[in-house]
Amino acid sequence: MPRNNTFRLDKENIVLVEGNDDCDFFSYFLKFLNLTSFQIIGCGGKDFLKEKLTAIRLQHNFLDRLNLIIVQDNDVKPSVRFSKICVDLREVGVEAIPTSPYQLAGSNPAISIVLLPNIGIPGDLEKLILDTLGGNPIKECSSDFISCIQSIDGYQYSKVTKLAKAELQAVMSVIGEEPFRDIGIAAQHKAWDFSHPTFDHLKDFFSSIECGKKF
């Protein structure tokens, strides 16, 4: 799989994602877009962003990079997630901080923050993918399954806050010839329609970065 968890910087645009599954997903997404200037690096979870930023900034060629892009899930409160990322950036010594998602700040490298599924929308990468499956019978069945589970009094899944993750797992269990465990592996097998308009904001952003144009 195209994972990169090392600190060697060999592409002009660095993308820091949460974990290995995100690494795989974005690697195949950018490959679909024929964008080749990005290096995807996993942080091992959003709580380790500051640690990864510190290590990357110590690399001798860090200031030669054009862009440093941080990609994370919004989770329940998008504004809180954005603020936390900004705090992590400041605490490692980054001076140019974006004032909103998808905005570039500073240079060499420019800093930007991408939040999923989109600006101001609670959720995560799983919700973004589920939004591309509207009208798919498998998606409708998985939604019914989650609703049924939630209706069971006292059952642990009735308290799941990240329902999109549980629902997408249900989809991945039947969407291919064999069950998919990970989003990235499903992407490798072309389970997700990267041409879907739901992905347009990501396509436009990363394409504009590679072309050196303002988003």
FENVENBEL-V696196 format. One record per residue. SS is DSSP state (alpha for helix, beta for strand, coil for the rest). PSI is psi in radians with two decimals (999 if undefined). BURIAL is I if it has 9 or more other ideal C-beta (glycine too) atoms within 8 Angstrom, else O. Layout:
ss = <SS,SS>
psi = <PSI,PSI>
burial = <BURIAL,BURIAL>
This chain:
ss = <coil,coil,coil,coil,coil,coil,coil,coil,coil,coil,coil,coil,beta,beta,beta,beta,beta,coil,coil,alpha,alpha,alpha,alpha,alpha,alpha,alpha,alpha,alpha,alpha,alpha,alpha,alpha,coil,coil,coil,coil,coil,beta,beta,beta,beta,beta,coil,coil,coil,alpha,alpha,alpha,alpha,alpha,alpha,alpha,alpha,alpha,alpha,alpha,alpha,coil,coil,coil,coil,alpha,alpha,alpha,coil,coil,beta,beta,beta,beta,beta,beta,beta,coil,beta,coil,coil,alpha,alpha,alpha,alpha,alpha,alpha,alpha,alpha,alpha,alpha,alpha,alpha,alpha,alpha,coil,coil,coil,coil,coil,coil,coil,coil,coil,coil,coil,coil,coil,beta,coil,coil,coil,coil,beta,beta,beta,beta,beta,beta,beta,coil,beta,coil,coil,beta,coil,beta,coil,alpha,alpha,alpha,alpha,alpha,alpha,alpha,alpha,alpha,coil,coil,coil,alpha,alpha,alpha,alpha,alpha,alpha,alpha,alpha,alpha,alpha,alpha,alpha,alpha,alpha,coil,coil,coil,coil,coil,alpha,alpha,alpha,alpha,coil,coil,coil,alpha,alpha,alpha,alpha,alpha,alpha,alpha,alpha,alpha,alpha,coil,coil,coil,coil,coil,coil,coil,coil,coil,coil,alpha,alpha,alpha,alpha,alpha,alpha,coil,coil,coil,coil,coil,coil,coil,coil,alpha,alpha,alpha,alpha,alpha,alpha,alpha,alpha,alpha,alpha,alpha,alpha,alpha,alpha,alpha,coil,coil,coil,coil>
psi = <2.67,0.86,2.59,1.75,0.23,3.04,0.09,2.12,1.95,0.13,2.73,-0.35,2.12,2.28,2.04,2.04,3.06,-0.90,-3.00,-0.70,-0.68,-0.68,-0.87,-0.80,-0.91,-0.50,-0.79,-0.57,-0.82,-0.56,-0.70,-0.64,-0.04,0.65,2.17,0.03,0.17,2.41,2.08,2.20,2.25,2.52,-0.18,0.34,2.63,-0.43,-0.21,0.25,-0.83,-0.71,-0.76,-0.68,-0.75,-0.80,-0.73,-0.68,-0.30,-0.17,2.46,-0.45,0.32,-0.75,-0.10,-0.15,2.59,-0.69,2.51,1.99,2.19,2.16,2.12,2.87,2.53,-0.58,-2.47,-0.67,1.73,-0.72,-0.62,-0.75,-0.79,-0.78,-0.69,-0.71,-0.74,-0.69,-0.78,-0.71,-0.80,-0.69,-0.35,0.05,0.16,2.22,-0.65,1.90,2.25,2.59,-0.13,2.78,2.61,0.14,2.43,2.43,2.31,-2.85,2.81,1.09,2.74,2.50,2.35,2.74,2.17,2.15,2.39,2.49,-0.43,3.11,2.20,0.10,2.06,2.57,-2.71,-3.00,-0.64,-0.72,-0.70,-0.80,-0.77,-0.60,-0.31,-0.14,0.19,2.30,-0.20,2.19,-0.60,-0.73,-0.74,-0.70,-0.70,-0.64,-0.72,-0.68,-0.83,-0.72,-0.70,-0.79,-0.74,-0.46,-0.19,1.99,2.17,-0.11,2.47,-0.59,-0.13,-0.22,0.14,2.22,-0.54,1.24,-0.50,-0.63,-0.77,-0.71,-0.71,-0.55,-0.67,-0.74,-0.82,-0.36,-0.29,-0.05,-0.38,-3.13,-0.57,2.65,2.44,2.35,-0.60,2.57,-0.73,-0.70,-0.69,-0.67,-0.70,-0.61,0.30,0.63,-0.44,2.45,1.60,-0.21,-0.08,2.46,-0.40,-0.48,0.00,-0.69,-0.60,-0.73,-0.83,-0.71,-0.93,-0.58,-0.70,-0.61,-0.81,-0.62,-0.14,0.42,2.79,2.33,999>
burial = <I,O,I,I,O,O,O,O,I,O,O,O,I,I,I,I,I,I,I,I,I,I,I,I,I,I,I,I,I,I,O,O,I,O,I,O,I,I,I,I,I,I,I,O,O,O,O,I,I,I,O,I,I,I,I,I,I,O,I,O,O,I,O,O,I,I,I,I,I,I,I,I,I,I,I,O,O,I,O,I,I,I,O,O,I,I,O,I,I,I,O,I,O,I,O,I,I,I,O,O,I,I,I,I,I,I,O,O,I,I,I,I,I,I,I,I,I,O,O,O,I,O,I,I,I,I,I,I,I,I,I,I,I,O,O,O,O,I,I,I,I,I,I,O,I,I,O,O,I,I,O,I,O,O,O,O,I,I,O,I,O,I,I,I,I,I,I,I,O,I,I,I,O,O,I,I,O,O,O,I,O,O,I,I,I,I,I,I,O,O,I,I,O,I,O,O,O,O,I,O,O,I,I,I,I,I,I,I,I,I,O,O,O,O,I>
